[in-house]
Amino acid sequence: MTARITLFSRPGCHLCDDAREVIRRVAEDLGVSWEERDITLSAADMREYWDKIPVTLVDGVQHDFWRVSEARLRSALTAPAGR
């Protein structure tokens, strides 16, 4: 199963900790899968995301960065396809 939510993070990032909790809560409530990727494990991810983390993708499209809005995340995950 492909994760609907992807969180790009790095160790020691307090905003990442906050984002992880929001994502965990929303994913559990809505029954969707999510994954977390540590940007320090990939040079490409470091170049792309180092100054934006945490970065959240929904269905492979960037959704939020720095902060995760629970309301916006829920809305994105429950919106009709193609919206």
PDB file of N, CA, C and O in Angstrom:
ATOM      1  N   MET A   1       0.843  -1.181   0.000  1.00  0.00           N
ATOM      2  CA  MET A   1       0.000   0.000   0.000  1.00  0.00           C
ATOM      3  C   MET A   1       0.890   1.247   0.000  1.00  0.00           C
ATOM      4  O   MET A   1       1.857   1.323   0.759  1.00  0.00           O
ATOM      5  N   THR A   2       0.572   2.190  -0.825  1.00  0.00           N
ATOM      6  CA  THR A   2       1.312   3.444  -0.884  1.00  0.00           C
ATOM      7  C   THR A   2       0.783   4.389   0.193  1.00  0.00           C
ATOM      8  O   THR A   2      -0.426   4.543   0.364  1.00  0.00           O
ATOM      9  N   ALA A   3       1.698   5.010   0.906  1.00  0.00           N
ATOM     10  CA  ALA A   3       1.308   5.941   1.966  1.00  0.00           C
ATOM     11  C   ALA A   3       0.648   7.170   1.363  1.00  0.00           C
ATOM     12  O   ALA A   3       1.134   7.712   0.371  1.00  0.00           O
ATOM     13  N   ARG A   4      -0.440   7.607   1.948  1.00  0.00           N
ATOM     14  CA  ARG A   4      -1.114   8.830   1.499  1.00  0.00           C
ATOM     15  C   ARG A   4      -0.386  10.072   1.985  1.00  0.00           C
ATOM     16  O   ARG A   4      -0.393  11.105   1.315  1.00  0.00           O
ATOM     17  N   ILE A   5       0.250   9.970   3.165  1.00  0.00           N
ATOM     18  CA  ILE A   5       0.953  11.106   3.759  1.00  0.00           C
ATOM     19  C   ILE A   5       2.425  10.741   3.884  1.00  0.00           C
ATOM     20  O   ILE A   5       2.773   9.646   4.326  1.00  0.00           O
ATOM     21  N   THR A   6       3.286  11.680   3.486  1.00  0.00           N
ATOM     22  CA  THR A   6       4.721  11.528   3.686  1.00  0.00           C
ATOM     23  C   THR A   6       5.211  12.731   4.479  1.00  0.00           C
ATOM     24  O   THR A   6       4.918  13.877   4.139  1.00  0.00           O
ATOM     25  N   LEU A   7       5.952  12.458   5.530  1.00  0.00           N
ATOM     26  CA  LEU A   7       6.562  13.511   6.343  1.00  0.00           C
ATOM     27  C   LEU A   7       8.066  13.468   6.129  1.00  0.00           C
ATOM     28  O   LEU A   7       8.702  12.453   6.412  1.00  0.00           O
ATOM     29  N   PHE A   8       8.637  14.549   5.636  1.00  0.00           N
ATOM     30  CA  PHE A   8      10.090  14.695   5.536  1.00  0.00           C
ATOM     31  C   PHE A   8      10.538  15.401   6.800  1.00  0.00           C
ATOM     32  O   PHE A   8      10.033  16.472   7.135  1.00  0.00           O
ATOM     33  N   SER A   9      11.490  14.799   7.501  1.00  0.00           N
ATOM     34  CA  SER A   9      11.927  15.334   8.793  1.00  0.00           C
ATOM     35  C   SER A   9      13.419  15.082   8.969  1.00  0.00           C
ATOM     36  O   SER A   9      14.083  14.528   8.092  1.00  0.00           O
ATOM     37  N   ARG A  10      13.928  15.502  10.123  1.00  0.00           N
ATOM     38  CA  ARG A  10      15.307  15.175  10.503  1.00  0.00           C
ATOM     39  C   ARG A  10      15.353  15.050  12.016  1.00  0.00           C
ATOM     40  O   ARG A  10      14.518  15.629  12.711  1.00  0.00           O
ATOM     41  N   PRO A  11      16.310  14.308  12.528  1.00  0.00           N
ATOM     42  CA  PRO A  11      16.440  14.151  13.978  1.00  0.00           C
ATOM     43  C   PRO A  11      16.687  15.498  14.665  1.00  0.00           C
ATOM     44  O   PRO A  11      17.379  16.363  14.128  1.00  0.00           O
ATOM     45  N   GLY A  12      16.113  15.658  15.854  1.00  0.00           N
ATOM     46  CA  GLY A  12      16.337  16.858  16.645  1.00  0.00           C
ATOM     47  C   GLY A  12      15.504  18.056  16.235  1.00  0.00           C
ATOM     48  O   GLY A  12      15.736  19.160  16.728  1.00  0.00           O
ATOM     49  N   CYS A  13      14.549  17.869  15.354  1.00  0.00           N
ATOM     50  CA  CYS A  13      13.714  18.968  14.849  1.00  0.00           C
ATOM     51  C   CYS A  13      12.412  19.010  15.656  1.00  0.00           C
ATOM     52  O   CYS A  13      11.572  18.118  15.535  1.00  0.00           O
ATOM     53  N   HIS A  14      12.248  20.057  16.484  1.00  0.00           N
ATOM     54  CA  HIS A  14      11.043  20.127  17.316  1.00  0.00           C
ATOM     55  C   HIS A  14       9.785  20.345  16.495  1.00  0.00           C
ATOM     56  O   HIS A  14       8.717  19.864  16.874  1.00  0.00           O
ATOM     57  N   LEU A  15       9.882  21.064  15.371  1.00  0.00           N
ATOM     58  CA  LEU A  15       8.717  21.226  14.504  1.00  0.00           C
ATOM     59  C   LEU A  15       8.318  19.893  13.876  1.00  0.00           C
ATOM     60  O   LEU A  15       7.137  19.634  13.645  1.00  0.00           O
ATOM     61  N   CYS A  16       9.315  19.051  13.604  1.00  0.00           N
ATOM     62  CA  CYS A  16       9.042  17.711  13.068  1.00  0.00           C
ATOM     63  C   CYS A  16       8.294  16.882  14.099  1.00  0.00           C
ATOM     64  O   CYS A  16       7.380  16.135  13.753  1.00  0.00           O
ATOM     65  N   ASP A  17       8.677  17.011  15.361  1.00  0.00           N
ATOM     66  CA  ASP A  17       7.981  16.294  16.431  1.00  0.00           C
ATOM     67  C   ASP A  17       6.516  16.714  16.482  1.00  0.00           C
ATOM     68  O   ASP A  17       5.628  15.872  16.615  1.00  0.00           O
ATOM     69  N   ASP A  18       6.267  18.019  16.376  1.00  0.00           N
ATOM     70  CA  ASP A  18       4.890  18.529  16.386  1.00  0.00           C
ATOM     71  C   ASP A  18       4.115  18.002  15.176  1.00  0.00           C
ATOM     72  O   ASP A  18       2.976  17.557  15.311  1.00  0.00           O
ATOM     73  N   ALA A  19       4.732  18.053  14.001  1.00  0.00           N
ATOM     74  CA  ALA A  19       4.084  17.590  12.771  1.00  0.00           C
ATOM     75  C   ALA A  19       3.754  16.104  12.861  1.00  0.00           C
ATOM     76  O   ALA A  19       2.668  15.677  12.467  1.00  0.00           O
ATOM     77  N   ARG A  20       4.683  15.329  13.376  1.00  0.00           N
ATOM     78  CA  ARG A  20       4.478  13.879  13.509  1.00  0.00           C
ATOM     79  C   ARG A  20       3.241  13.575  14.346  1.00  0.00           C
ATOM     80  O   ARG A  20       2.468  12.680  14.005  1.00  0.00           O
ATOM     81  N   GLU A  21       3.050  14.303  15.424  1.00  0.00           N
ATOM     82  CA  GLU A  21       1.888  14.070  16.290  1.00  0.00           C
ATOM     83  C   GLU A  21       0.581  14.400  15.573  1.00  0.00           C
ATOM     84  O   GLU A  21      -0.394  13.657  15.687  1.00  0.00           O
ATOM     85  N   VAL A  22       0.557  15.511  14.833  1.00  0.00           N
ATOM     86  CA  VAL A  22      -0.644  15.882  14.077  1.00  0.00           C
ATOM     87  C   VAL A  22      -0.932  14.814  13.023  1.00  0.00           C
ATOM     88  O   VAL A  22      -2.068  14.359  12.891  1.00  0.00           O
ATOM     89  N   ILE A  23       0.089  14.420  12.283  1.00  0.00           N
ATOM     90  CA  ILE A  23      -0.086  13.425  11.222  1.00  0.00           C
ATOM     91  C   ILE A  23      -0.540  12.095  11.810  1.00  0.00           C
ATOM     92  O   ILE A  23      -1.454  11.465  11.277  1.00  0.00           O
ATOM     93  N   ARG A  24       0.076  11.666  12.885  1.00  0.00           N
ATOM     94  CA  ARG A  24      -0.305  10.402  13.519  1.00  0.00           C
ATOM     95  C   ARG A  24      -1.782  10.422  13.914  1.00  0.00           C
ATOM     96  O   ARG A  24      -2.509   9.459  13.665  1.00  0.00           O
ATOM     97  N   ARG A  25      -2.218  11.509  14.523  1.00  0.00           N
ATOM     98  CA  ARG A  25      -3.606  11.631  14.978  1.00  0.00           C
ATOM     99  C   ARG A  25      -4.580  11.603  13.794  1.00  0.00           C
ATOM    100  O   ARG A  25      -5.570  10.872  13.815  1.00  0.00           O
ATOM    101  N   VAL A  26      -4.293  12.402  12.767  1.00  0.00           N
ATOM    102  CA  VAL A  26      -5.188  12.476  11.604  1.00  0.00           C
ATOM    103  C   VAL A  26      -5.215  11.146  10.850  1.00  0.00           C
ATOM    104  O   VAL A  26      -6.284  10.668  10.471  1.00  0.00           O
ATOM    105  N   ALA A  27      -4.057  10.556  10.635  1.00  0.00           N
ATOM    106  CA  ALA A  27      -3.988   9.290   9.910  1.00  0.00           C
ATOM    107  C   ALA A  27      -4.763   8.199  10.642  1.00  0.00           C
ATOM    108  O   ALA A  27      -5.482   7.414  10.024  1.00  0.00           O
ATOM    109  N   GLU A  28      -4.610   8.157  11.952  1.00  0.00           N
ATOM    110  CA  GLU A  28      -5.339   7.158  12.740  1.00  0.00           C
ATOM    111  C   GLU A  28      -6.841   7.397  12.668  1.00  0.00           C
ATOM    112  O   GLU A  28      -7.610   6.455  12.474  1.00  0.00           O
ATOM    113  N   ASP A  29      -7.264   8.647  12.823  1.00  0.00           N
ATOM    114  CA  ASP A  29      -8.695   8.979  12.774  1.00  0.00           C
ATOM    115  C   ASP A  29      -9.319   8.623  11.430  1.00  0.00           C
ATOM    116  O   ASP A  29     -10.446   8.132  11.377  1.00  0.00           O
ATOM    117  N   LEU A  30      -8.587   8.869  10.344  1.00  0.00           N
ATOM    118  CA  LEU A  30      -9.133   8.665   9.006  1.00  0.00           C
ATOM    119  C   LEU A  30      -8.781   7.313   8.397  1.00  0.00           C
ATOM    120  O   LEU A  30      -9.269   6.965   7.322  1.00  0.00           O
ATOM    121  N   GLY A  31      -7.943   6.561   9.077  1.00  0.00           N
ATOM    122  CA  GLY A  31      -7.570   5.247   8.572  1.00  0.00           C
ATOM    123  C   GLY A  31      -6.705   5.288   7.322  1.00  0.00           C
ATOM    124  O   GLY A  31      -6.831   4.434   6.444  1.00  0.00           O
ATOM    125  N   VAL A  32      -5.820   6.289   7.243  1.00  0.00           N
ATOM    126  CA  VAL A  32      -4.919   6.377   6.094  1.00  0.00           C
ATOM    127  C   VAL A  32      -3.492   6.063   6.534  1.00  0.00           C
ATOM    128  O   VAL A  32      -3.134   6.213   7.702  1.00  0.00           O
ATOM    129  N   SER A  33      -2.695   5.627   5.573  1.00  0.00           N
ATOM    130  CA  SER A  33      -1.314   5.271   5.877  1.00  0.00           C
ATOM    131  C   SER A  33      -0.412   6.502   5.743  1.00  0.00           C
ATOM    132  O   SER A  33      -0.711   7.452   5.019  1.00  0.00           O
ATOM    133  N   TRP A  34       0.706   6.440   6.474  1.00  0.00           N
ATOM    134  CA  TRP A  34       1.689   7.522   6.371  1.00  0.00           C
ATOM    135  C   TRP A  34       3.074   6.937   6.582  1.00  0.00           C
ATOM    136  O   TRP A  34       3.249   5.858   7.148  1.00  0.00           O
ATOM    137  N   GLU A  35       4.055   7.701   6.100  1.00  0.00           N
ATOM    138  CA  GLU A  35       5.446   7.310   6.254  1.00  0.00           C
ATOM    139  C   GLU A  35       6.265   8.539   6.607  1.00  0.00           C
ATOM    140  O   GLU A  35       5.858   9.672   6.349  1.00  0.00           O
ATOM    141  N   GLU A  36       7.414   8.299   7.196  1.00  0.00           N
ATOM    142  CA  GLU A  36       8.322   9.386   7.548  1.00  0.00           C
ATOM    143  C   GLU A  36       9.670   9.112   6.901  1.00  0.00           C
ATOM    144  O   GLU A  36      10.177   7.991   6.943  1.00  0.00           O
ATOM    145  N   ARG A  37      10.248  10.157   6.297  1.00  0.00           N
ATOM    146  CA  ARG A  37      11.563  10.034   5.670  1.00  0.00           C
ATOM    147  C   ARG A  37      12.516  11.027   6.312  1.00  0.00           C
ATOM    148  O   ARG A  37      12.238  12.224   6.379  1.00  0.00           O
ATOM    149  N   ASP A  38      13.637  10.515   6.779  1.00  0.00           N
ATOM    150  CA  ASP A  38      14.698  11.320   7.384  1.00  0.00           C
ATOM    151  C   ASP A  38      15.532  11.912   6.246  1.00  0.00           C
ATOM    152  O   ASP A  38      16.192  11.177   5.511  1.00  0.00           O
ATOM    153  N   ILE A  39      15.504  13.227   6.103  1.00  0.00           N
ATOM    154  CA  ILE A  39      16.216  13.852   4.986  1.00  0.00           C
ATOM    155  C   ILE A  39      17.723  13.715   5.095  1.00  0.00           C
ATOM    156  O   ILE A  39      18.428  13.865   4.096  1.00  0.00           O
ATOM    157  N   THR A  40      18.235  13.432   6.294  1.00  0.00           N
ATOM    158  CA  THR A  40      19.690  13.315   6.448  1.00  0.00           C
ATOM    159  C   THR A  40      20.235  12.032   5.819  1.00  0.00           C
ATOM    160  O   THR A  40      21.450  11.862   5.718  1.00  0.00           O
ATOM    161  N   LEU A  41      19.354  11.139   5.400  1.00  0.00           N
ATOM    162  CA  LEU A  41      19.778   9.881   4.785  1.00  0.00           C
ATOM    163  C   LEU A  41      19.888   9.970   3.272  1.00  0.00           C
ATOM    164  O   LEU A  41      20.286   9.002   2.624  1.00  0.00           O
ATOM    165  N   SER A  42      19.541  11.122   2.700  1.00  0.00           N
ATOM    166  CA  SER A  42      19.558  11.285   1.245  1.00  0.00           C
ATOM    167  C   SER A  42      20.074  12.676   0.873  1.00  0.00           C
ATOM    168  O   SER A  42      19.529  13.686   1.318  1.00  0.00           O
ATOM    169  N   ALA A  43      21.114  12.719   0.068  1.00  0.00           N
ATOM    170  CA  ALA A  43      21.658  14.008  -0.378  1.00  0.00           C
ATOM    171  C   ALA A  43      20.610  14.795  -1.170  1.00  0.00           C
ATOM    172  O   ALA A  43      20.524  16.017  -1.052  1.00  0.00           O
ATOM    173  N   ALA A  44      19.824  14.093  -1.970  1.00  0.00           N
ATOM    174  CA  ALA A  44      18.783  14.766  -2.766  1.00  0.00           C
ATOM    175  C   ALA A  44      17.717  15.371  -1.855  1.00  0.00           C
ATOM    176  O   ALA A  44      17.291  16.506  -2.065  1.00  0.00           O
ATOM    177  N   ASP A  45      17.286  14.615  -0.845  1.00  0.00           N
ATOM    178  CA  ASP A  45      16.293  15.149   0.098  1.00  0.00           C
ATOM    179  C   ASP A  45      16.861  16.330   0.880  1.00  0.00           C
ATOM    180  O   ASP A  45      16.146  17.300   1.133  1.00  0.00           O
ATOM    181  N   MET A  46      18.136  16.262   1.267  1.00  0.00           N
ATOM    182  CA  MET A  46      18.766  17.385   1.973  1.00  0.00           C
ATOM    183  C   MET A  46      18.742  18.647   1.110  1.00  0.00           C
ATOM    184  O   MET A  46      18.393  19.726   1.590  1.00  0.00           O
ATOM    185  N   ARG A  47      19.114  18.509  -0.158  1.00  0.00           N
ATOM    186  CA  ARG A  47      19.107  19.674  -1.057  1.00  0.00           C
ATOM    187  C   ARG A  47      17.709  20.251  -1.212  1.00  0.00           C
ATOM    188  O   ARG A  47      17.533  21.470  -1.216  1.00  0.00           O
ATOM    189  N   GLU A  48      16.726  19.390  -1.339  1.00  0.00           N
ATOM    190  CA  GLU A  48      15.357  19.826  -1.605  1.00  0.00           C
ATOM    191  C   GLU A  48      14.647  20.396  -0.379  1.00  0.00           C
ATOM    192  O   GLU A  48      13.906  21.373  -0.486  1.00  0.00           O
ATOM    193  N   TYR A  49      14.874  19.786   0.785  1.00  0.00           N
ATOM    194  CA  TYR A  49      14.012  20.089   1.926  1.00  0.00           C
ATOM    195  C   TYR A  49      14.697  20.681   3.159  1.00  0.00           C
ATOM    196  O   TYR A  49      14.000  21.033   4.110  1.00  0.00           O
ATOM    197  N   TRP A  50      16.019  20.806   3.189  1.00  0.00           N
ATOM    198  CA  TRP A  50      16.713  21.167   4.432  1.00  0.00           C
ATOM    199  C   TRP A  50      16.195  22.441   5.083  1.00  0.00           C
ATOM    200  O   TRP A  50      16.175  22.531   6.311  1.00  0.00           O
ATOM    201  N   ASP A  51      15.776  23.425   4.300  1.00  0.00           N
ATOM    202  CA  ASP A  51      15.334  24.696   4.882  1.00  0.00           C
ATOM    203  C   ASP A  51      13.820  24.799   5.030  1.00  0.00           C
ATOM    204  O   ASP A  51      13.303  25.856   5.392  1.00  0.00           O
ATOM    205  N   LYS A  52      13.099  23.701   4.749  1.00  0.00           N
ATOM    206  CA  LYS A  52      11.631  23.726   4.791  1.00  0.00           C
ATOM    207  C   LYS A  52      11.039  22.760   5.810  1.00  0.00           C
ATOM    208  O   LYS A  52       9.841  22.822   6.086  1.00  0.00           O
ATOM    209  N   ILE A  53      11.854  21.867   6.378  1.00  0.00           N
ATOM    210  CA  ILE A  53      11.282  20.807   7.202  1.00  0.00           C
ATOM    211  C   ILE A  53      10.592  21.343   8.447  1.00  0.00           C
ATOM    212  O   ILE A  53      10.976  22.380   8.987  1.00  0.00           O
ATOM    213  N   PRO A  54       9.589  20.638   8.885  1.00  0.00           N
ATOM    214  CA  PRO A  54       9.026  19.445   8.287  1.00  0.00           C
ATOM    215  C   PRO A  54       8.226  19.782   7.036  1.00  0.00           C
ATOM    216  O   PRO A  54       7.576  20.825   6.960  1.00  0.00           O
ATOM    217  N   VAL A  55       8.282  18.897   6.070  1.00  0.00           N
ATOM    218  CA  VAL A  55       7.513  19.027   4.836  1.00  0.00           C
ATOM    219  C   VAL A  55       6.541  17.854   4.783  1.00  0.00           C
ATOM    220  O   VAL A  55       6.919  16.707   5.020  1.00  0.00           O
ATOM    221  N   THR A  56       5.294  18.156   4.469  1.00  0.00           N
ATOM    222  CA  THR A  56       4.262  17.136   4.375  1.00  0.00           C
ATOM    223  C   THR A  56       3.774  17.039   2.940  1.00  0.00           C
ATOM    224  O   THR A  56       3.457  18.048   2.310  1.00  0.00           O
ATOM    225  N   LEU A  57       3.716  15.809   2.427  1.00  0.00           N
ATOM    226  CA  LEU A  57       3.146  15.532   1.120  1.00  0.00           C
ATOM    227  C   LEU A  57       1.867  14.736   1.323  1.00  0.00           C
ATOM    228  O   LEU A  57       1.788  13.883   2.207  1.00  0.00           O
ATOM    229  N   VAL A  58       0.873  15.019   0.504  1.00  0.00           N
ATOM    230  CA  VAL A  58      -0.355  14.225   0.466  1.00  0.00           C
ATOM    231  C   VAL A  58      -0.475  13.676  -0.936  1.00  0.00           C
ATOM    232  O   VAL A  58      -0.537  14.428  -1.908  1.00  0.00           O
ATOM    233  N   ASP A  59      -0.508  12.372  -1.035  1.00  0.00           N
ATOM    234  CA  ASP A  59      -0.563  11.690  -2.326  1.00  0.00           C
ATOM    235  C   ASP A  59       0.556  12.158  -3.257  1.00  0.00           C
ATOM    236  O   ASP A  59       0.351  12.320  -4.460  1.00  0.00           O
ATOM    237  N   GLY A  60       1.746  12.373  -2.679  1.00  0.00           N
ATOM    238  CA  GLY A  60       2.926  12.725  -3.451  1.00  0.00           C
ATOM    239  C   GLY A  60       3.061  14.188  -3.823  1.00  0.00           C
ATOM    240  O   GLY A  60       4.012  14.559  -4.511  1.00  0.00           O
ATOM    241  N   VAL A  61       2.133  15.028  -3.386  1.00  0.00           N
ATOM    242  CA  VAL A  61       2.152  16.463  -3.699  1.00  0.00           C
ATOM    243  C   VAL A  61       2.409  17.239  -2.413  1.00  0.00           C
ATOM    244  O   VAL A  61       1.782  16.980  -1.385  1.00  0.00           O
ATOM    245  N   GLN A  62       3.344  18.198  -2.478  1.00  0.00           N
ATOM    246  CA  GLN A  62       3.646  18.985  -1.277  1.00  0.00           C
ATOM    247  C   GLN A  62       2.390  19.676  -0.778  1.00  0.00           C
ATOM    248  O   GLN A  62       1.672  20.333  -1.532  1.00  0.00           O
ATOM    249  N   HIS A  63       2.146  19.510   0.507  1.00  0.00           N
ATOM    250  CA  HIS A  63       0.931  20.039   1.130  1.00  0.00           C
ATOM    251  C   HIS A  63       1.251  21.177   2.100  1.00  0.00           C
ATOM    252  O   HIS A  63       0.630  22.238   2.031  1.00  0.00           O
ATOM    253  N   ASP A  64       2.202  20.972   2.990  1.00  0.00           N
ATOM    254  CA  ASP A  64       2.582  21.965   3.997  1.00  0.00           C
ATOM    255  C   ASP A  64       4.079  21.899   4.230  1.00  0.00           C
ATOM    256  O   ASP A  64       4.727  20.908   3.896  1.00  0.00           O
ATOM    257  N   PHE A  65       4.626  22.966   4.808  1.00  0.00           N
ATOM    258  CA  PHE A  65       5.990  22.940   5.309  1.00  0.00           C
ATOM    259  C   PHE A  65       6.051  23.822   6.542  1.00  0.00           C
ATOM    260  O   PHE A  65       5.209  24.698   6.736  1.00  0.00           O
ATOM    261  N   TRP A  66       7.058  23.583   7.376  1.00  0.00           N
ATOM    262  CA  TRP A  66       7.274  24.217   8.680  1.00  0.00           C
ATOM    263  C   TRP A  66       6.234  23.820   9.716  1.00  0.00           C
ATOM    264  O   TRP A  66       6.596  23.339  10.789  1.00  0.00           O
ATOM    265  N   ARG A  67       4.979  24.004   9.431  1.00  0.00           N
ATOM    266  CA  ARG A  67       3.902  23.641  10.370  1.00  0.00           C
ATOM    267  C   ARG A  67       2.848  22.823   9.618  1.00  0.00           C
ATOM    268  O   ARG A  67       2.619  23.033   8.426  1.00  0.00           O
ATOM    269  N   VAL A  68       2.220  21.901  10.324  1.00  0.00           N
ATOM    270  CA  VAL A  68       1.149  21.107   9.733  1.00  0.00           C
ATOM    271  C   VAL A  68      -0.163  21.540  10.367  1.00  0.00           C
ATOM    272  O   VAL A  68      -0.344  21.450  11.582  1.00  0.00           O
ATOM    273  N   SER A  69      -1.072  22.011   9.527  1.00  0.00           N
ATOM    274  CA  SER A  69      -2.403  22.382   9.989  1.00  0.00           C
ATOM    275  C   SER A  69      -3.279  21.132   9.991  1.00  0.00           C
ATOM    276  O   SER A  69      -3.498  20.515   8.949  1.00  0.00           O
ATOM    277  N   GLU A  70      -3.772  20.769  11.158  1.00  0.00           N
ATOM    278  CA  GLU A  70      -4.619  19.579  11.244  1.00  0.00           C
ATOM    279  C   GLU A  70      -5.864  19.735  10.382  1.00  0.00           C
ATOM    280  O   GLU A  70      -6.259  18.792   9.696  1.00  0.00           O
ATOM    281  N   ALA A  71      -6.482  20.896  10.406  1.00  0.00           N
ATOM    282  CA  ALA A  71      -7.704  21.119   9.618  1.00  0.00           C
ATOM    283  C   ALA A  71      -7.420  21.000   8.119  1.00  0.00           C
ATOM    284  O   ALA A  71      -8.181  20.364   7.390  1.00  0.00           O
ATOM    285  N   ARG A  72      -6.335  21.607   7.664  1.00  0.00           N
ATOM    286  CA  ARG A  72      -5.990  21.530   6.227  1.00  0.00           C
ATOM    287  C   ARG A  72      -5.653  20.099   5.811  1.00  0.00           C
ATOM    288  O   ARG A  72      -6.018  19.661   4.720  1.00  0.00           O
ATOM    289  N   LEU A  73      -4.960  19.382   6.680  1.00  0.00           N
ATOM    290  CA  LEU A  73      -4.596  18.004   6.368  1.00  0.00           C
ATOM    291  C   LEU A  73      -5.845  17.133   6.277  1.00  0.00           C
ATOM    292  O   LEU A  73      -5.987  16.346   5.341  1.00  0.00           O
ATOM    293  N   ARG A  74      -6.738  17.269   7.231  1.00  0.00           N
ATOM    294  CA  ARG A  74      -7.996  16.508   7.191  1.00  0.00           C
ATOM    295  C   ARG A  74      -8.780  16.827   5.922  1.00  0.00           C
ATOM    296  O   ARG A  74      -9.315  15.931   5.269  1.00  0.00           O
ATOM    297  N   SER A  75      -8.841  18.096   5.587  1.00  0.00           N
ATOM    298  CA  SER A  75      -9.576  18.522   4.392  1.00  0.00           C
ATOM    299  C   SER A  75      -8.970  17.903   3.124  1.00  0.00           C
ATOM    300  O   SER A  75      -9.696  17.416   2.257  1.00  0.00           O
ATOM    301  N   ALA A  76      -7.657  17.927   3.027  1.00  0.00           N
ATOM    302  CA  ALA A  76      -6.986  17.367   1.843  1.00  0.00           C
ATOM    303  C   ALA A  76      -7.239  15.873   1.713  1.00  0.00           C
ATOM    304  O   ALA A  76      -7.368  15.354   0.604  1.00  0.00           O
ATOM    305  N   LEU A  77      -7.309  15.186   2.839  1.00  0.00           N
ATOM    306  CA  LEU A  77      -7.477  13.733   2.814  1.00  0.00           C
ATOM    307  C   LEU A  77      -8.920  13.298   2.604  1.00  0.00           C
ATOM    308  O   LEU A  77      -9.176  12.153   2.231  1.00  0.00           O
ATOM    309  N   THR A  78      -9.858  14.199   2.839  1.00  0.00           N
ATOM    310  CA  THR A  78     -11.268  13.839   2.676  1.00  0.00           C
ATOM    311  C   THR A  78     -11.903  14.499   1.464  1.00  0.00           C
ATOM    312  O   THR A  78     -13.077  14.261   1.180  1.00  0.00           O
ATOM    313  N   ALA A  79     -11.153  15.324   0.743  1.00  0.00           N
ATOM    314  CA  ALA A  79     -11.677  15.989  -0.449  1.00  0.00           C
ATOM    315  C   ALA A  79     -11.926  14.967  -1.551  1.00  0.00           C
ATOM    316  O   ALA A  79     -11.199  13.981  -1.660  1.00  0.00           O
ATOM    317  N   PRO A  80     -12.954  15.199  -2.369  1.00  0.00           N
ATOM    318  CA  PRO A  80     -13.194  14.305  -3.505  1.00  0.00           C
ATOM    319  C   PRO A  80     -11.989  14.301  -4.453  1.00  0.00           C
ATOM    320  O   PRO A  80     -11.319  15.323  -4.606  1.00  0.00           O
ATOM    321  N   ALA A  81     -11.719  13.190  -5.071  1.00  0.00           N
ATOM    322  CA  ALA A  81     -10.606  13.080  -6.032  1.00  0.00           C
ATOM    323  C   ALA A  81     -10.777  14.099  -7.141  1.00  0.00           C
ATOM    324  O   ALA A  81     -11.887  14.349  -7.610  1.00  0.00           O
ATOM    325  N   GLY A  82      -9.658  14.685  -7.555  1.00  0.00           N
ATOM    326  CA  GLY A  82      -9.691  15.652  -8.650  1.00  0.00           C
ATOM    327  C   GLY A  82     -10.012  17.066  -8.238  1.00  0.00           C
ATOM    328  O   GLY A  82     -10.051  17.968  -9.074  1.00  0.00           O
ATOM    329  N   ARG A  83     -10.242  17.267  -6.959  1.00  0.00           N
ATOM    330  CA  ARG A  83     -10.572  18.612  -6.488  1.00  0.00           C
ATOM    331  C   ARG A  83      -9.355  19.468  -6.347  1.00  0.00           C
ATOM    332  O   ARG A  83      -9.461  20.631  -5.959  1.00  0.00           O
TER     333      ARG A  83
END
